[in-house]
């Protein structure tokens, strides 16, 4: 834990406007340490605020590659926003360079730090307080995809290799079952069978990407509501934040993970599975918002595959929770015994409910195709 004096010294290595007056912890993120830095300009006395972050080197092992991804993507976003007559200081992350050149600082203790311009007059929310918030997140993530539709996705580094490689996740799951290091496999045989009954589906998106049937795109890979800044005055989603997991992939990853999390009627670790289902009203709300934001940038094949994106991202997440349970809860933090198993079961119940509602999900998506009779 850095002292205020140490934090000030780190902040002053970046190209700030004005003198540092205040540094305070900010936000509710669990990965990086985040602070808000307030500076006062000596000439006018006006204030300028920034976000200072320590990058978590245990999660992201290569800060150079991570920051190259962030800088290249944000530069591209700002160019597109300017062309459209928008405000690149509010509608995209602005990375602040350090005084010696480059966009991040590595200290003698091995910690790595970066700085962004703080977006004034906007807020991120940890939970959906109104359906409109979920809709606005959909529009914002869709617009993010639209703005980056011409970006060379293959030029990005994989900050977490094979993050949404469902085939590789299945391999890890099968290894965990075979090794059974904690002796837990017998007690979760129904859950193991649930996955194995659907193992052929795990290949669908990976195979389509490999064959070029789905385009390789820039994906955010953490499309939760709290990674959208919502304008305090208008209630509109204006900026996508937390680009640490920006990588090449499929737009279906981002769409599917949003549905997995946001359209679930219960808590992620709910023990009463009767409370878990896929809310079709929220599914339709997000789908329409996402399509609005994408503004025709998705192919017809991508659109028709949206339900499969939702199903596979949910199944994959369940596999990851169950894998971790079998391996002794090494990756996901737990607050009680069996929590990762409960998390896996909610994901599998969500998948099961999607399968029951599959025709309706496909109908909702088909209604969003260009030229569809609404």
N, C-alpha and C positions, 0 to 999 in steps of 0.2 A: 504493500500500500504506500503510495507516494504522498509526501507532505505537500502542503500548499506551495511552499517555496520551490520544491522540486518540480511540481507541475507547472509553475510559472516559468521556470527555466526551460522546460521542454517546449511550452507554448511559444516562447520568444525565439525559438529556432525557426519558426515559420514566418512567412511574410504577412504580418498583421498590420492592420491600419489602426494606429493609436497605441496607447499604453495599457497593459493588462491591469484591470481594476479588481476583477472577481473571477474566481474559478470554483465551480460547484458541481457535484455529481448530477447527472442528468439521465432521464429515461429509465426503462425497466428491462433492458436487454440482459441476457444471461451469458453471452459469449464474450463480448468485448467490454472493457472498462470505459465508460463514457462520461465526459465532463463538458459543461458549457462555459465558455470563456467570454467574458465581457471586457471590451476595450473602449477607451475614451480617446477620441481624436483631439490632439492638442490644439489644432487650428480653429476648429468649430465647436468643440465640446460635445459633439454628437457621439452616439454610441454605435459600436459595431460588435456583433456577437458571432461566435464560432463554436464548432463542436470539435473537441479534442478526444481522440480515441487511442487506447492501447489495443493493438490487434492481438488476439488470442493465438499465440504461436503453437499451442498444443492442438488446436483445431486446424489452423492454417499454417502449414509448415514452410511455405515459401512466400514471404511477404512481397518479394519483388514481382513474382508472377501475379499475385493477387492485385497489387496496385497497378500493374500495367493493364490488367483487365479493366479495373475501375476507371482509370484515366482515359483509356481509349474509348470505352463505352460512353462515359460522361461527356467527353469532347464531341463525340458524334451526336449525342442527344442534344447538346446545346446548339450545334449547327442546325439541326432539324427544327428545333423550337424557334430559333431566330428566323428561319425561312418562312415559318408559319405565322410570324408576327407575335410570338409569345414572349414570355419573360424568362430567359434562361437562368436567372438567379433564384427564381421561385419554383420553376417547373422541372429542374434537374439538380442533382448534387453538383456542387462546385468544390473541387479539390484545391486546397491552398498549398502552393509549393513551399518548400523549405528554403531558407536563405542561401544555403550552399549549393542549391540545385537538387533536383529530384523531388519526390512527393511523399517521402516518409523518412523518419529518423530512427536509427538504431542506437540504443544506449549501450554502455559498457556492460550492463547486467543482462544484455541480450533481448530486452523488450523493444518492441517496434511500435512507433506512434505515427499517427497521421492527423490531418486537420481538414474540416469542411467548413464552408460558410453556413451559418445557422439560418434557416428559413423562417422569417418572421411572419406572425399572423396565421400560423398553421399548427395543427395538432395531430398526433397519431394516437389511436385508441386501441387498447388491448383486447377489447371485446365489442361485439356488435351490439350497439345500444338501440339502433333503429334499423329496419330492413334497408332503408336508403343508404346506410353506411356500407352494407355489403354490396349493394348495387354500385356505389361510387368506387369501391375497391375494384370491382370487375371492370368498370370503364377505364380506370387508371391503369390496371395491368394490361388490358387490351390495347390501350393507347401506347403504352411502353413497347408492346410487341410491334405495333404499327410503325412507330418512330424508328425502330431498329430493324425493320424488315429488309433493308438494303445493306445492313452491316455484315461484313464477312465473318460469320459466326465461327468458321473453322480456324480463324486466327487467334481465338481466345484460348487461354490455358484452362485445363480442368483443375480448379482449386481443390476439389475433392474428387479424385478419380472414381469413375463408375458410380457416381452418386445416385443416378436414376437408371442404372443398368439393371433392369429387373431380372435378366438372366443371371447376372453375377450375384444379385441378392438371393436368388433361389439357390445358387451353388453354395453360398455361405450358410444358408438355412439348412440345406441337406447335410453339410459337413457338421453343423452343430447337432443335428439329430443323430448322426452316426457316432460322433464322439461322446455325446451325452455326459459331459464332464461333471455335471452336478447331479446326475441320476434323476432328472426330472422328465425325461421323455415319456415314460409310461403314463404319467398323470395327465399328459396333454395329448394323448393319442387322437382324440377327435379333432383337435386344432391342427395337428400335423396332417391328418388325412384331408382336412379342408383345403390346405395349401396344395397337397399333392394331387388332389382331384382337379386342380386348376393350373397345373404346372405348364401345360401346353400354351395356355393363354399368356403366360409370362413372356413369351418370345415375340408376341405380336408387334409391339411398337419398336422393339430393337430390330427385328427383321425388316420392318417397313422402312426404317431409317437407313439401314444398310443397303437396301435395294433402291433407295431414292424415291420410294413411294410417298414418303413424308419429307419435306424439306428440313435441312438442318438450320436451326434458328438460334438466336440469342435467348437464353432462358434465365429467369431470375432464381428459381428453385427454392424460394421461401416466401410464397405468395399469401402471407397472412395479412389480416387487416392492419396490424400495427406497423407494417412496412409501407403504408401509404400515408402521406401527409394530407390532411383534409383542411381546406381553407376555412378559417374561423368565420369569415363573413358570408361566404356563399354556400358552405357545406359541400363543395365539390372536391373530389380527389384531384390534387394538383401535382403531386410529385411522388415517384417511387424511390424509396430509400433502401439502405442495407444491401449493397451490391456485392458483398463478399462472395456469394455463391453464384454470381453471374458466370455462365459457362455455355458452351455449345450443347444443343439438345433439341427437344421437340416442344412446340407450343403446348402440346397436350399435357406435358409435365406440369406446367404452371397452372393451366386451367384445372386439371384433375386434382392437384393438391389443394386448390382453393375449395373445390366442391367437397373433397374428403373432410376438410376441417370445418368449413363454414355452413354446409347444408346438413350437418349431423345434428339431430335433435337432442343429443345427450352429451355428457362430458366425456372427454377422451378416455378416462379410466373408470367410467360408470360400471358398477357391478350388476345393476338391474338392467339386463339387456332388453327388456321390454320397452325401455325408454329410448332405445337406439333405432333410428330409421333415417332414411334419406328424404328430407323435406322437399317435395317436388316444387312447391311454391318458391323456395329459396333456390333450388336448382334452376328453375326457369328465370328467376330474377337475375341470378349471376350470369347465366348463359346469354341473356339479352344484353346485359351490360357489357360483357366481354366482347360480344360481336359488335356492339356499337363502338367500343373503343378501338377494335381492330380495323374498322373502316374498310372492309373488303380485302384486307391483306392476307387472310388465310385462304388456302386452296379448298375446293369442295371436299376433297378427300379428308383434309384435316378437320373440317367442320363435322362431317359425318362420323368421324372417329372420336369426337369429344366424349360421348358416353364411355367408350373404352378407356380413354385417358382417365376419367374419374374412377372407374372400377379398378384399373391396374395401379394407380397411385395409392388407392386405399388398400388393395391387397398387398402391395409392396411394403407399405408402412406397417401393416399387421405382421408380415413376415419378419421385419426388422425387430419389432417388439418381441415376437416369440423367439427369435434367434437370441436376443439378449437375455431373455428369461432362461433359456436353455444353457447359456454360457455363464450364468451367475450374475446378471445385471451389471455388466462392465461398462456399458456405453451410456444408456439412458439413466438419469438419476431417478431413484425411487425413494418414496417416503414411507412405504410400508411393504411388508413381504407380499409378493404376488402381484405387485402393481403393474409390472410389464406384461404379465399374463392377462390381467384385466384389460390393459390397453390393446393387446392383440385381439382379444375377444370382441371388443367394441368395433374394431376395424373389420373383422370378419362378419359380424352381424350387419354392418353397413354394406358390405359387399353383397351379402345374401339378400338384403332388402333391395339393392339396386337391381339384382337379377330378377326379382319379382316385378319390378317396375320398369323393366328394360324397354318394352314397347312404348311406354309413355315417355321415357327419357329420349328415345329416338325420335318420337313425334315432336317433342319440344325443340330438339335440335334441328330437325328438318324444316320446321317453321321459320328458322332463322337463316335458311339458305337464301342467297340472292334470288329475287323473283318469286319467292314463296308467297302463296296466298294467305296473308295474315287476316 
